[in-house]
Amino acid sequence: MLLKVGELAKKSGLTVRTLHHYDAIGLLTPSARADNGYRLYNRNDIDRLHRIQALRGFGLTLADIGAYLAQPDTPLADIVARQIAMLDAQIDKAARLRGRLHELHAMLMDGKEPELADWLNTLELMTMFDRYFSQEEVDNLPMYRKTQTQSAEWAELVEQVRALMDAGVSPADERARMLADGWMTLLARDTNNDPRMLAKLNRMHDNEPSMRESIGISPELRDYVLRAFSETKIAIYERYLSPDEFRFLRANYGKRAMEWPQLMADVRVAIDEGATPDSPRSRELALRWMDLFRSFAGDDPKTHAKIRHALQTEPELSKGSWANETLLGFMREAVGRLQ
């Protein structure tokens, strides 16, 4: 099939002026000629036009497109595959936006008038989640699709914790410890008790100041909750340790608490990808595990045994760890191989 410039413009949705411009800069020059001298586009020219339009869709400049197409062996199938992937991502994002807008529409139909700030916060948080979570993770993350009841639970809890912190109440106070316990329960629920989700959520919280402002959870507030949650566990450990052992644990427990979620996440990924406890990858994880453990347990094997006994005896000590028995069993074997 041979097409005149006007015919190609009509069929491709481009303007004649655009095609003339492509010709003028040497990006797309018609390869055939009619008997009357008019230049015609053949199949190879149309193939090249598809590549040009696809690459424009990726945000490349015309100069960059020319340089890219000058390279030999640029399969059209690869470009089409990239187009498909880009469109799939756009469709997924549009579907998530549609779901959020449906929620806002339902509020309006119920006679509730959301503030403009609520709409903007919704869109902003969606964009943030897209940067840190895959589509599959978002679909399985309850925190992303909180109901109004869940949102109200978090808002009330954040206000209660902030009130205690602002009043100077010690994290060791029973009121602070009870709120911290409720906090961890909600967080486990809203991350599906998956350490991979928690680690990404922590990373998003650390890197996105606007997220912290939107949800009202500052780094200081989060640290206050972690200290209060640690106090309950520290009190349990005291029953199992000597005074000297306990003093060391109290002085160091929680200092590296924020490193545990990422380690748990990395272990979970290793298990899911089929790593065995005796693999080099598991050895590296076991070394990281023992480094964190020793940071609050010290180096005495006798103290280690006491702490492990406490962990096996007191279910409360495992609460909020995002570790199930499969993960713990895997790490017990990996750590055992170190010794």
C-alpha positions as a Markdown table, in Angstrom:
| # | Residue | x | y | z |
|---|---|---|---|---|
| 1 | Met | 0.0 | 0.0 | 0.0 |
| 2 | Leu | 1.3 | 3.4 | -1.0 |
| 3 | Leu | -0.2 | 6.5 | 0.6 |
| 4 | Lys | 0.0 | 10.2 | -0.3 |
| 5 | Val | 0.7 | 12.6 | 2.5 |
| 6 | Gly | -2.9 | 13.6 | 2.9 |
| 7 | Glu | -4.1 | 10.0 | 3.0 |
| 8 | Leu | -1.5 | 9.1 | 5.7 |
| 9 | Ala | -2.4 | 12.2 | 7.7 |
| 10 | Lys | -6.1 | 11.2 | 7.7 |
| 11 | Lys | -5.4 | 7.6 | 8.6 |
| 12 | Ser | -2.8 | 8.3 | 11.3 |
| 13 | Gly | -4.7 | 11.2 | 12.9 |
| 14 | Leu | -1.7 | 13.5 | 12.3 |
| 15 | Thr | -1.7 | 16.7 | 10.3 |
| 16 | Val | -0.1 | 17.2 | 6.9 |
| 17 | Arg | 2.0 | 20.0 | 8.4 |
| 18 | Thr | 3.4 | 17.5 | 11.0 |
| 19 | Leu | 4.3 | 15.0 | 8.3 |
| 20 | His | 5.9 | 17.7 | 6.3 |
| 21 | His | 7.9 | 18.8 | 9.3 |
| 22 | Tyr | 9.1 | 15.2 | 9.9 |
| 23 | Asp | 10.2 | 15.1 | 6.3 |
| 24 | Ala | 12.0 | 18.4 | 6.5 |
| 25 | Ile | 14.1 | 17.4 | 9.5 |
| 26 | Gly | 14.8 | 14.0 | 8.0 |
| 27 | Leu | 12.8 | 12.0 | 10.6 |
| 28 | Leu | 10.4 | 10.5 | 8.2 |
| 29 | Thr | 11.1 | 10.9 | 4.4 |
| 30 | Pro | 8.7 | 9.2 | 2.0 |
| 31 | Ser | 10.5 | 6.4 | 0.2 |
| 32 | Ala | 8.4 | 6.0 | -3.0 |
| 33 | Arg | 7.4 | 8.2 | -5.9 |
| 34 | Ala | 4.3 | 8.2 | -8.1 |
| 35 | Asp | 4.6 | 8.6 | -11.9 |
| 36 | Asn | 3.7 | 12.3 | -11.5 |
| 37 | Gly | 6.5 | 12.8 | -9.1 |
| 38 | Tyr | 4.5 | 12.9 | -5.9 |
| 39 | Arg | 6.3 | 11.3 | -3.0 |
| 40 | Leu | 4.5 | 8.3 | -1.4 |
| 41 | Tyr | 4.7 | 6.5 | 1.9 |
| 42 | Asn | 5.2 | 2.7 | 1.8 |
| 43 | Arg | 4.9 | 0.0 | 4.5 |
| 44 | Asn | 8.4 | 0.7 | 5.8 |
| 45 | Asp | 7.6 | 4.4 | 6.2 |
| 46 | Ile | 4.4 | 3.6 | 8.2 |
| 47 | Asp | 6.4 | 1.2 | 10.4 |
| 48 | Arg | 8.9 | 4.0 | 11.1 |
| 49 | Leu | 6.0 | 6.4 | 11.8 |
| 50 | His | 4.7 | 4.0 | 14.4 |
| 51 | Arg | 8.1 | 4.0 | 16.1 |
| 52 | Ile | 8.2 | 7.8 | 16.0 |
| 53 | Gln | 4.8 | 8.2 | 17.6 |
| 54 | Ala | 5.5 | 5.5 | 20.2 |
| 55 | Leu | 8.7 | 7.1 | 21.2 |
| 56 | Arg | 7.0 | 10.5 | 21.4 |
| 57 | Gly | 4.6 | 8.9 | 23.8 |
| 58 | Phe | 7.6 | 8.0 | 26.1 |
| 59 | Gly | 8.5 | 11.7 | 26.2 |
| 60 | Leu | 11.4 | 11.7 | 23.9 |
| 61 | Thr | 12.2 | 14.8 | 21.8 |
| 62 | Leu | 12.2 | 14.6 | 18.0 |
| 63 | Ala | 16.0 | 14.9 | 18.1 |
| 64 | Asp | 16.3 | 12.0 | 20.5 |
| 65 | Ile | 13.9 | 10.0 | 18.5 |
| 66 | Gly | 16.0 | 10.5 | 15.4 |
| 67 | Ala | 19.2 | 9.4 | 17.2 |
| 68 | Tyr | 17.4 | 6.3 | 18.6 |
| 69 | Leu | 16.0 | 5.3 | 15.2 |
| 70 | Ala | 19.5 | 5.7 | 13.6 |
| 71 | Gln | 20.6 | 2.7 | 15.7 |
| 72 | Pro | 20.5 | -0.5 | 13.8 |
| 73 | Asp | 18.3 | -3.4 | 14.7 |
| 74 | Thr | 15.6 | -1.6 | 16.7 |
| 75 | Pro | 12.7 | -4.2 | 16.7 |
| 76 | Leu | 9.3 | -2.7 | 16.4 |
| 77 | Ala | 8.0 | -5.4 | 18.7 |
| 78 | Asp | 10.1 | -4.1 | 21.6 |
| 79 | Ile | 8.6 | -0.6 | 21.1 |
| 80 | Val | 5.1 | -1.9 | 21.0 |
| 81 | Ala | 5.7 | -3.9 | 24.2 |
| 82 | Arg | 6.9 | -0.8 | 25.9 |
| 83 | Gln | 3.7 | 1.0 | 24.7 |
| 84 | Ile | 1.6 | -1.8 | 26.1 |
| 85 | Ala | 3.4 | -1.6 | 29.5 |
| 86 | Met | 3.0 | 2.2 | 29.6 |
| 87 | Leu | -0.7 | 1.9 | 28.8 |
| 88 | Asp | -1.2 | -0.8 | 31.4 |
| 89 | Ala | 0.3 | 1.5 | 34.0 |
| 90 | Gln | -2.0 | 4.3 | 32.9 |
| 91 | Ile | -5.0 | 2.1 | 33.0 |
| 92 | Asp | -4.2 | 0.9 | 36.5 |
| 93 | Lys | -3.7 | 4.4 | 37.7 |
| 94 | Ala | -7.0 | 5.5 | 36.1 |
| 95 | Ala | -8.8 | 2.6 | 37.7 |
| 96 | Arg | -7.5 | 3.5 | 41.2 |
| 97 | Leu | -8.4 | 7.2 | 40.6 |
| 98 | Arg | -11.9 | 6.1 | 39.5 |
| 99 | Gly | -12.3 | 4.1 | 42.7 |
| 100 | Arg | -11.3 | 7.1 | 44.8 |
| 101 | Leu | -13.7 | 9.4 | 43.0 |
| 102 | His | -16.5 | 6.8 | 43.5 |
| 103 | Glu | -15.9 | 7.1 | 47.2 |
| 104 | Leu | -16.0 | 10.9 | 47.1 |
| 105 | His | -19.2 | 10.7 | 44.9 |
| 106 | Ala | -20.8 | 8.4 | 47.5 |
| 107 | Met | -20.1 | 11.0 | 50.2 |
| 108 | Leu | -21.7 | 13.7 | 48.1 |
| 109 | Met | -24.8 | 11.5 | 47.4 |
| 110 | Asp | -25.1 | 10.9 | 51.2 |
| 111 | Gly | -25.3 | 14.6 | 51.7 |
| 112 | Lys | -21.7 | 14.9 | 53.0 |
| 113 | Glu | -19.7 | 17.7 | 51.5 |
| 114 | Pro | -16.0 | 16.8 | 51.5 |
| 115 | Glu | -13.6 | 19.7 | 51.8 |
| 116 | Leu | -11.5 | 20.6 | 48.8 |
| 117 | Ala | -8.5 | 19.7 | 51.0 |
| 118 | Asp | -9.9 | 16.2 | 51.3 |
| 119 | Trp | -10.0 | 15.8 | 47.6 |
| 120 | Leu | -6.4 | 17.1 | 47.2 |
| 121 | Asn | -5.1 | 14.9 | 50.0 |
| 122 | Thr | -6.7 | 11.9 | 48.4 |
| 123 | Leu | -5.0 | 12.6 | 45.1 |
| 124 | Glu | -1.7 | 13.4 | 46.7 |
| 125 | Leu | -1.7 | 10.2 | 48.8 |
| 126 | Met | -2.5 | 8.2 | 45.8 |
| 127 | Thr | 0.5 | 9.6 | 43.9 |
| 128 | Met | 2.7 | 8.8 | 46.9 |
| 129 | Phe | 1.5 | 5.2 | 47.2 |
| 130 | Asp | 2.2 | 4.7 | 43.5 |
| 131 | Arg | 5.8 | 5.6 | 44.1 |
| 132 | Tyr | 6.4 | 3.0 | 46.8 |
| 133 | Phe | 3.9 | 0.2 | 46.2 |
| 134 | Ser | 3.2 | -2.0 | 43.2 |
| 135 | Gln | -0.4 | -2.3 | 41.9 |
| 136 | Glu | -0.8 | -5.7 | 43.5 |
| 137 | Glu | 0.5 | -4.4 | 46.8 |
| 138 | Val | -1.9 | -1.5 | 46.7 |
| 139 | Asp | -4.8 | -3.8 | 46.0 |
| 140 | Asn | -3.9 | -5.9 | 49.1 |
| 141 | Leu | -3.1 | -3.0 | 51.4 |
| 142 | Pro | -6.0 | -2.2 | 53.7 |
| 143 | Met | -4.4 | 1.0 | 54.8 |
| 144 | Tyr | -4.7 | 2.3 | 51.2 |
| 145 | Arg | -8.4 | 1.7 | 51.1 |
| 146 | Lys | -9.4 | 2.6 | 54.6 |
| 147 | Thr | -13.1 | 2.9 | 55.3 |
| 148 | Gln | -14.5 | 5.9 | 57.1 |
| 149 | Thr | -14.6 | 3.8 | 60.3 |
| 150 | Gln | -10.9 | 2.9 | 60.0 |
| 151 | Ser | -10.0 | 6.5 | 59.2 |
| 152 | Ala | -11.9 | 7.7 | 62.3 |
| 153 | Glu | -10.1 | 5.1 | 64.4 |
| 154 | Trp | -6.7 | 6.3 | 63.4 |
| 155 | Ala | -7.6 | 10.0 | 63.7 |
| 156 | Glu | -8.9 | 9.5 | 67.3 |
| 157 | Leu | -5.8 | 7.4 | 68.2 |
| 158 | Val | -3.4 | 9.9 | 66.8 |
| 159 | Glu | -5.0 | 12.7 | 68.8 |
| 160 | Gln | -5.0 | 10.7 | 72.0 |
| 161 | Val | -1.3 | 9.9 | 71.6 |
| 162 | Arg | -0.4 | 13.5 | 70.7 |
| 163 | Ala | -2.3 | 14.8 | 73.8 |
| 164 | Leu | -0.2 | 12.6 | 76.1 |
| 165 | Met | 3.1 | 13.4 | 74.3 |
| 166 | Asp | 2.3 | 17.2 | 74.4 |
| 167 | Ala | 1.5 | 16.9 | 78.1 |
| 168 | Gly | 4.9 | 15.4 | 78.8 |
| 169 | Val | 3.5 | 12.0 | 79.9 |
| 170 | Ser | 6.3 | 9.4 | 80.0 |
| 171 | Pro | 6.2 | 6.6 | 77.4 |
| 172 | Ala | 6.4 | 4.2 | 80.4 |
| 173 | Asp | 3.0 | 5.5 | 81.7 |
| 174 | Glu | 0.3 | 2.9 | 81.5 |
| 175 | Arg | -1.9 | 5.2 | 79.4 |
| 176 | Ala | 0.8 | 5.6 | 76.8 |
| 177 | Arg | 1.5 | 1.9 | 76.7 |
| 178 | Met | -2.2 | 1.0 | 76.2 |
| 179 | Leu | -2.4 | 3.5 | 73.3 |
| 180 | Ala | 0.8 | 2.1 | 71.8 |
| 181 | Asp | -0.6 | -1.4 | 72.0 |
| 182 | Gly | -3.8 | -0.3 | 70.1 |
| 183 | Trp | -1.6 | 1.5 | 67.6 |
| 184 | Met | 0.4 | -1.6 | 66.8 |
| 185 | Thr | -2.8 | -3.7 | 66.5 |
| 186 | Leu | -4.3 | -1.3 | 64.0 |
| 187 | Leu | -1.0 | -1.1 | 62.1 |
| 188 | Ala | -0.7 | -4.8 | 61.8 |
| 189 | Arg | -4.3 | -5.0 | 60.6 |
| 190 | Asp | -3.8 | -2.3 | 58.0 |
| 191 | Thr | -0.6 | -3.8 | 56.6 |
| 192 | Asn | -2.0 | -7.3 | 56.5 |
| 193 | Asn | 0.7 | -8.1 | 59.1 |
| 194 | Asp | 3.2 | -8.2 | 56.2 |
| 195 | Pro | 6.6 | -6.8 | 57.1 |
| 196 | Arg | 7.2 | -5.9 | 53.5 |
| 197 | Met | 4.3 | -3.5 | 53.5 |
| 198 | Leu | 5.4 | -2.1 | 56.9 |
| 199 | Ala | 8.9 | -1.5 | 55.6 |
| 200 | Lys | 7.7 | 0.4 | 52.5 |
| 201 | Leu | 5.2 | 2.4 | 54.6 |
| 202 | Asn | 8.1 | 3.4 | 56.9 |
| 203 | Arg | 10.2 | 4.4 | 54.0 |
| 204 | Met | 7.3 | 6.5 | 52.6 |
| 205 | His | 6.8 | 8.1 | 55.9 |
| 206 | Asp | 10.5 | 9.0 | 56.2 |
| 207 | Asn | 10.8 | 10.4 | 52.7 |
| 208 | Glu | 7.4 | 12.3 | 52.3 |
| 209 | Pro | 6.9 | 15.3 | 54.6 |
| 210 | Ser | 3.6 | 16.0 | 53.0 |
| 211 | Met | 2.4 | 12.5 | 53.9 |
| 212 | Arg | 3.3 | 13.1 | 57.6 |
| 213 | Glu | 1.4 | 16.4 | 57.5 |
| 214 | Ser | -1.7 | 14.8 | 55.9 |
| 215 | Ile | -2.0 | 12.0 | 58.5 |
| 216 | Gly | -0.7 | 14.0 | 61.4 |
| 217 | Ile | 2.0 | 11.5 | 62.4 |
| 218 | Ser | 5.3 | 13.3 | 62.9 |
| 219 | Pro | 8.6 | 11.4 | 63.5 |
| 220 | Glu | 8.5 | 12.5 | 67.1 |
| 221 | Leu | 5.0 | 11.0 | 67.5 |
| 222 | Arg | 6.0 | 7.7 | 66.0 |
| 223 | Asp | 9.1 | 7.5 | 68.2 |
| 224 | Tyr | 6.9 | 8.2 | 71.3 |
| 225 | Val | 4.7 | 5.3 | 70.3 |
| 226 | Leu | 7.6 | 3.0 | 69.7 |
| 227 | Arg | 9.1 | 3.8 | 73.1 |
| 228 | Ala | 5.8 | 3.3 | 74.8 |
| 229 | Phe | 5.4 | -0.1 | 73.1 |
| 230 | Ser | 8.9 | -1.1 | 74.1 |
| 231 | Glu | 8.2 | -0.3 | 77.7 |
| 232 | Thr | 5.7 | -3.1 | 78.0 |
| 233 | Lys | 8.2 | -5.6 | 76.6 |
| 234 | Ile | 11.0 | -4.3 | 78.8 |
| 235 | Ala | 8.9 | -4.9 | 81.9 |
| 236 | Ile | 8.5 | -8.5 | 80.9 |
| 237 | Tyr | 12.2 | -9.1 | 80.2 |
| 238 | Glu | 13.0 | -7.8 | 83.7 |
| 239 | Arg | 11.5 | -11.0 | 85.2 |
| 240 | Tyr | 14.0 | -13.1 | 83.3 |
| 241 | Leu | 17.2 | -11.2 | 83.5 |
| 242 | Ser | 19.8 | -10.4 | 86.2 |
| 243 | Pro | 20.0 | -6.7 | 87.3 |
| 244 | Asp | 23.1 | -6.1 | 85.2 |
| 245 | Glu | 21.6 | -7.8 | 82.1 |
| 246 | Phe | 18.4 | -5.8 | 82.5 |
| 247 | Arg | 20.3 | -2.5 | 82.8 |
| 248 | Phe | 22.0 | -3.2 | 79.5 |
| 249 | Leu | 18.8 | -4.2 | 77.8 |
| 250 | Arg | 16.9 | -1.2 | 79.1 |
| 251 | Ala | 19.7 | 1.1 | 77.9 |
| 252 | Asn | 19.7 | -0.3 | 74.4 |
| 253 | Tyr | 16.3 | -1.8 | 73.7 |
| 254 | Gly | 14.6 | 0.1 | 70.9 |
| 255 | Lys | 17.6 | 2.1 | 69.8 |
| 256 | Arg | 17.6 | 0.2 | 66.5 |
| 257 | Ala | 14.0 | -0.8 | 66.4 |
| 258 | Met | 13.4 | 0.9 | 63.0 |
| 259 | Glu | 15.8 | -1.6 | 61.4 |
| 260 | Trp | 13.8 | -4.6 | 62.2 |
| 261 | Pro | 10.9 | -4.1 | 59.7 |
| 262 | Gln | 13.2 | -4.0 | 56.7 |
| 263 | Leu | 15.1 | -7.0 | 57.9 |
| 264 | Met | 11.8 | -8.9 | 58.4 |
| 265 | Ala | 10.8 | -7.8 | 54.9 |
| 266 | Asp | 14.0 | -9.0 | 53.4 |
| 267 | Val | 13.6 | -12.4 | 55.2 |
| 268 | Arg | 10.1 | -12.7 | 53.9 |
| 269 | Val | 11.2 | -12.0 | 50.3 |
| 270 | Ala | 14.0 | -14.6 | 50.6 |
| 271 | Ile | 11.6 | -17.2 | 51.8 |
| 272 | Asp | 9.1 | -16.4 | 49.0 |
| 273 | Glu | 11.8 | -16.6 | 46.4 |
| 274 | Gly | 12.8 | -20.1 | 47.6 |
| 275 | Ala | 16.0 | -19.4 | 49.5 |
| 276 | Thr | 17.2 | -22.1 | 51.9 |
| 277 | Pro | 18.5 | -21.5 | 55.5 |
| 278 | Asp | 21.9 | -22.7 | 54.4 |
| 279 | Ser | 22.3 | -20.4 | 51.4 |
| 280 | Pro | 24.8 | -17.4 | 51.3 |
| 281 | Arg | 21.8 | -15.1 | 51.2 |
| 282 | Ser | 20.4 | -16.5 | 54.4 |
| 283 | Arg | 23.8 | -16.3 | 56.0 |
| 284 | Glu | 23.9 | -12.6 | 55.3 |
| 285 | Leu | 20.4 | -12.2 | 56.8 |
| 286 | Ala | 21.4 | -14.3 | 59.9 |
| 287 | Leu | 24.4 | -12.0 | 60.4 |
| 288 | Arg | 22.1 | -8.9 | 60.3 |
| 289 | Trp | 19.7 | -10.6 | 62.6 |
| 290 | Met | 22.3 | -11.4 | 65.2 |
| 291 | Asp | 23.8 | -7.9 | 64.9 |
| 292 | Leu | 20.4 | -6.4 | 65.8 |
| 293 | Phe | 19.8 | -9.0 | 68.6 |
| 294 | Arg | 23.2 | -8.4 | 70.2 |
| 295 | Ser | 22.6 | -4.6 | 70.1 |
| 296 | Phe | 20.2 | -5.0 | 73.1 |
| 297 | Ala | 21.0 | -8.5 | 74.3 |
| 298 | Gly | 24.8 | -8.1 | 74.6 |
| 299 | Asp | 27.3 | -10.8 | 73.7 |
| 300 | Asp | 26.9 | -13.3 | 76.5 |
| 301 | Pro | 25.4 | -16.6 | 75.2 |
| 302 | Lys | 23.8 | -17.2 | 78.7 |
| 303 | Thr | 21.9 | -13.9 | 78.4 |
| 304 | His | 20.9 | -14.8 | 74.8 |
| 305 | Ala | 19.4 | -18.1 | 76.2 |
| 306 | Lys | 17.4 | -16.2 | 78.8 |
| 307 | Ile | 16.0 | -13.8 | 76.2 |
| 308 | Arg | 15.1 | -16.6 | 73.9 |
| 309 | His | 13.4 | -18.5 | 76.7 |
| 310 | Ala | 11.4 | -15.3 | 77.5 |
| 311 | Leu | 10.4 | -15.0 | 73.8 |
| 312 | Gln | 9.1 | -18.6 | 73.8 |
| 313 | Thr | 7.3 | -18.2 | 77.1 |
| 314 | Glu | 5.7 | -14.8 | 76.7 |
| 315 | Pro | 3.5 | -14.3 | 73.7 |
| 316 | Glu | 3.3 | -10.6 | 74.4 |
| 317 | Leu | 6.9 | -10.3 | 73.4 |
| 318 | Ser | 6.2 | -11.3 | 69.8 |
| 319 | Lys | 3.3 | -9.0 | 69.4 |
| 320 | Gly | 3.9 | -6.2 | 66.9 |
| 321 | Ser | 7.0 | -8.0 | 65.4 |
| 322 | Trp | 5.4 | -8.8 | 62.0 |
| 323 | Ala | 7.0 | -12.2 | 62.3 |
| 324 | Asn | 5.1 | -15.4 | 61.9 |
| 325 | Glu | 6.2 | -18.9 | 62.8 |
| 326 | Thr | 7.4 | -19.7 | 59.3 |
| 327 | Leu | 9.7 | -16.7 | 59.3 |
| 328 | Leu | 11.0 | -17.3 | 62.8 |
| 329 | Gly | 11.6 | -21.0 | 62.1 |
| 330 | Phe | 13.6 | -20.1 | 59.0 |
| 331 | Met | 15.7 | -17.6 | 60.9 |
| 332 | Arg | 16.3 | -20.0 | 63.8 |
| 333 | Glu | 17.8 | -22.5 | 61.4 |
| 334 | Ala | 19.8 | -19.9 | 59.5 |
| 335 | Val | 21.2 | -18.5 | 62.8 |
| 336 | Gly | 21.9 | -22.0 | 64.0 |
| 337 | Arg | 24.1 | -22.6 | 61.0 |
| 338 | Leu | 26.2 | -19.6 | 61.9 |
| 339 | Gln | 27.1 | -21.4 | 65.2 |
